[in-house]
Amino acid sequence: EVFRLTMINNLLRKAVELGLIALLILFQPELRRILERMGSSFHSGKAASSTAMDMAIAQTVLACSDMSASRTGALIIFERNVNLNNIMSTGTIINSDTTAELIKNIFYNKAPLHDGAMIVRNGRIAAAGCVLPLTPSTNLSKELGMRHRAGIGLSEQSDAVVIIVSEETGAISLAIDGMLKRHLSAPMLDKLLHGELIL
């Protein structure tokens, strides 16, 4: 502007504008996650009583232990602050107490809802047979199947705690913030769930 270099000035202005758009496109998943978490802070009624959550955790760990032994695949989501209504709408609404027997019945391989994910909200089973987004990551082990990729995908897009029981090996895994903890024992699963879900 001082030297009246109008063309260069215009080019630099356009480069800055295009650079900002490119940054928005490049960091779109991260920005979406931040906005979802900011929006969720206005969502009320999410905190389950510690007693209800304690019971839900105990029953879930018991069910996962049994399903691990019988090599029954499972995908269980504990909703936290980020609302999962859009995921719930892809499945069947249940709204029931969380019991080990019901969880095992949902994931029984001849049951109609066994292929999808189950969502626990405020210590209660809210929905089952839900469809999850797959992770776009290409750096995952080839051992990990669709359940693991779906569980990791949801944990990348929300603050949910996701339990995966492998149908092939019976191994129990936990996905949080896109990170997967594998080969968990029942006591370790119980400890991790309490650490993440009980305030």
C-alpha positions as CSV (number, residue, x, y, z in Angstrom):
1,E,0.0,0.0,0.0
2,V,2.9,2.4,0.8
3,F,4.5,1.8,-2.6
4,R,1.1,1.6,-4.4
5,L,1.8,-2.0,-5.5
6,T,-1.9,-2.7,-6.1
7,M,-1.7,-6.0,-7.9
8,I,0.7,-7.6,-5.3
9,N,-1.6,-6.2,-2.5
10,N,-4.7,-7.8,-4.1
11,L,-2.8,-11.1,-4.6
12,L,-1.7,-11.2,-1.0
13,R,-5.2,-10.4,0.2
14,K,-6.7,-13.2,-1.9
15,A,-4.0,-15.6,-0.6
16,V,-4.9,-14.9,3.0
17,E,-8.6,-15.4,2.3
18,L,-8.0,-18.7,0.5
19,G,-5.6,-19.8,3.2
20,L,-8.3,-19.3,5.9
21,I,-10.8,-21.4,3.8
22,A,-8.1,-24.1,3.3
23,L,-7.5,-24.2,7.1
24,L,-11.2,-24.6,7.7
25,I,-11.4,-27.5,5.3
26,L,-8.2,-29.1,6.5
27,F,-9.3,-29.0,10.2
28,Q,-13.0,-29.6,9.7
29,P,-13.2,-32.8,11.8
30,E,-11.4,-31.1,14.7
31,L,-13.5,-28.0,14.5
32,R,-16.7,-30.1,14.4
33,R,-15.6,-32.0,17.5
34,I,-14.8,-28.7,19.4
35,L,-18.2,-27.2,18.4
36,E,-20.1,-30.4,19.4
37,R,-18.4,-30.3,22.8
38,M,-19.1,-26.6,23.3
39,G,-22.7,-27.1,22.3
40,S,-23.1,-30.1,24.7
41,S,-22.2,-27.9,27.7
42,F,-25.7,-26.4,27.3
43,H,-27.4,-29.8,27.3
44,S,-29.0,-30.4,30.7
45,G,-30.1,-33.5,32.5
46,K,-27.1,-35.6,31.5
47,A,-25.7,-36.4,34.9
48,A,-26.8,-39.8,36.1
49,S,-26.7,-40.5,39.8
50,S,-23.6,-42.3,40.8
51,T,-25.7,-45.2,42.1
52,A,-27.4,-45.7,38.8
53,M,-24.1,-45.4,36.9
54,D,-22.4,-47.7,39.4
55,M,-25.1,-50.4,38.8
56,A,-24.9,-49.9,35.0
57,I,-21.1,-50.3,35.1
58,A,-21.3,-53.5,37.2
59,Q,-23.9,-55.1,35.0
60,T,-22.1,-54.1,31.8
61,V,-18.8,-55.5,33.1
62,L,-20.5,-58.7,34.0
63,A,-22.1,-59.0,30.6
64,C,-18.8,-58.2,28.8
65,S,-17.0,-60.9,30.8
66,D,-19.6,-63.5,29.8
67,M,-19.7,-62.4,26.2
68,S,-15.9,-62.4,26.1
69,A,-15.9,-66.1,27.3
70,S,-18.5,-67.1,24.7
71,R,-16.9,-64.9,22.0
72,T,-20.1,-62.9,21.4
73,G,-19.4,-59.6,19.6
74,A,-20.6,-56.4,21.3
75,L,-20.5,-52.7,20.9
76,I,-21.6,-50.7,24.0
77,I,-21.6,-46.9,24.2
78,F,-21.7,-44.8,27.4
79,E,-23.0,-41.4,26.4
80,R,-21.4,-38.5,28.3
81,N,-21.7,-34.8,27.5
82,V,-22.0,-34.9,23.7
83,N,-25.7,-35.8,22.7
84,L,-26.0,-39.0,20.7
85,N,-29.6,-38.5,19.5
86,N,-28.6,-38.7,15.9
87,I,-26.9,-42.1,16.5
88,M,-29.9,-43.3,18.5
89,S,-32.2,-42.4,15.6
90,T,-30.5,-45.1,13.5
91,G,-31.5,-47.9,16.0
92,T,-34.4,-49.0,18.2
93,I,-35.3,-47.1,21.3
94,I,-35.3,-49.3,24.4
95,N,-35.3,-47.1,27.6
96,S,-34.7,-49.9,30.1
97,D,-32.7,-50.6,33.2
98,T,-29.2,-51.9,32.4
99,T,-28.9,-55.5,33.3
100,A,-26.4,-58.1,32.2
101,E,-29.1,-60.5,30.9
102,L,-30.6,-57.9,28.7
103,I,-27.2,-56.8,27.3
104,K,-26.4,-60.5,26.5
105,N,-29.8,-60.9,24.9
106,I,-29.3,-57.8,22.7
107,F,-26.0,-59.1,21.4
108,Y,-27.0,-62.8,21.1
109,N,-26.0,-63.5,17.5
110,K,-29.5,-64.5,16.4
111,A,-31.1,-61.4,17.9
112,P,-32.3,-58.7,15.4
113,L,-30.3,-55.9,17.1
114,H,-27.0,-57.8,17.6
115,D,-25.1,-56.2,14.7
116,G,-25.5,-52.6,15.8
117,A,-24.3,-50.6,18.9
118,M,-26.1,-50.2,22.2
119,I,-26.2,-46.8,23.9
120,V,-26.3,-46.3,27.6
121,R,-27.6,-42.9,28.7
122,N,-27.8,-41.8,32.4
123,G,-27.2,-45.4,33.5
124,R,-30.1,-46.8,31.4
125,I,-30.1,-48.7,28.1
126,A,-31.5,-46.0,25.7
127,A,-31.2,-47.7,22.3
128,A,-29.7,-50.7,20.5
129,G,-29.0,-51.7,16.9
130,C,-27.5,-48.2,16.2
131,V,-25.2,-47.5,13.2
132,L,-21.9,-45.8,14.0
133,P,-19.6,-43.8,11.8
134,L,-16.3,-45.6,10.9
135,T,-13.0,-44.0,11.7
136,P,-11.2,-42.5,8.6
137,S,-7.9,-43.5,10.1
138,T,-5.7,-45.8,8.0
139,N,-3.1,-46.5,10.7
140,L,-5.1,-49.1,12.5
141,S,-4.0,-52.7,12.9
142,K,-5.4,-55.1,10.3
143,E,-6.6,-57.3,13.2
144,L,-9.3,-54.7,14.0
145,G,-12.6,-55.4,12.3
146,M,-15.7,-53.2,11.7
147,R,-16.8,-53.1,15.3
148,H,-13.5,-51.7,16.4
149,R,-13.4,-49.2,13.6
150,A,-17.0,-48.1,14.4
151,G,-16.2,-47.8,18.1
152,I,-13.1,-45.7,17.4
153,G,-15.0,-43.6,14.9
154,L,-17.6,-42.6,17.4
155,S,-15.0,-41.9,20.1
156,E,-13.3,-39.5,17.7
157,Q,-16.5,-37.6,17.0
158,S,-17.8,-37.4,20.6
159,D,-16.7,-37.8,24.2
160,A,-18.5,-41.2,24.5
161,V,-16.8,-44.2,26.2
162,V,-17.1,-47.2,23.8
163,I,-16.7,-50.9,24.8
164,I,-15.9,-53.4,22.1
165,V,-16.0,-57.2,22.6
166,S,-14.4,-59.0,19.7
167,E,-16.4,-61.8,18.1
168,E,-13.2,-63.5,16.7
169,T,-11.0,-63.4,19.9
170,G,-13.3,-62.5,22.7
171,A,-10.9,-59.7,23.7
172,I,-12.4,-56.6,25.4
173,S,-11.3,-53.2,24.3
174,L,-12.2,-49.6,25.3
175,A,-12.2,-46.6,22.9
176,I,-11.9,-43.0,24.3
177,D,-11.0,-39.9,22.3
178,G,-9.9,-42.0,19.3
179,M,-7.6,-44.1,21.4
180,L,-8.1,-47.9,21.8
181,K,-7.1,-49.8,25.0
182,R,-7.1,-53.5,24.1
183,H,-7.1,-56.9,25.9
184,L,-8.7,-55.7,29.1
185,S,-9.6,-57.9,32.0
186,A,-13.0,-57.5,33.7
187,P,-11.4,-55.8,36.8
188,M,-9.5,-53.4,34.5
189,L,-12.6,-52.6,32.5
190,D,-14.5,-51.9,35.7
191,K,-11.7,-49.6,36.9
192,L,-11.5,-47.7,33.6
193,L,-15.3,-47.2,33.4
194,H,-15.5,-45.9,37.0
195,G,-12.6,-43.5,36.3
196,E,-14.3,-42.2,33.1
197,L,-18.0,-42.2,34.1
198,I,-18.3,-41.6,37.9
199,L,-17.6,-38.0,38.8
